[in-house]
């Protein structure tokens, strides 16, 4: 059976945490995800020679997820018919980022940071997703939509339901919630630069 998912944005986190405690929901754990994403020049094979105005995409991304750091390169032509994908595991997210910034000092980048708190209650997984400058989003996962709606009611989760978007970039996370990404981008990057300066490489 395909699991069901329910996303609810603009949730008051403190109220939800209180309700989770009262309901004796089980805390599973928390995770931190980070992503820094650079737009890079396309390889020649992906350049659209027939329609110069319509180009494909080419990205270099450094990810930190589930305790694993990776460097990822994704390329595709405009039509999406040709795609290339390369993935390399690295030991240290911040050190890898420093090296890439040093080799591409003129390339702009996007930075995304997601804190997730995970709970289990009444047959459903509850993920509280926190992103800087946004209200919390809650993702409920379970066997049926009916079960998720019952859990939502029991926990008194208030907010706005939203589709299960395919979210892969910082800009996408902010724009679908009505926040102009360029407004927060500078602050996010400034805070990230402070983190980089404090970082001590792993030995």
Beta strands, then each sheet from edge to edge (+ up, - down):
strand 1: 4-11
strand 2: 26-39
strand 3: 57-65
strand 4: 68-76
strand 5: 83-90
strand 6: 109-121
strand 7: 124-131
strand 8: 136-142
strand 9: 160-162
sheet 1: 5+ 4- 3+ 2- 6+ 7- 8+ 1- 9+
end
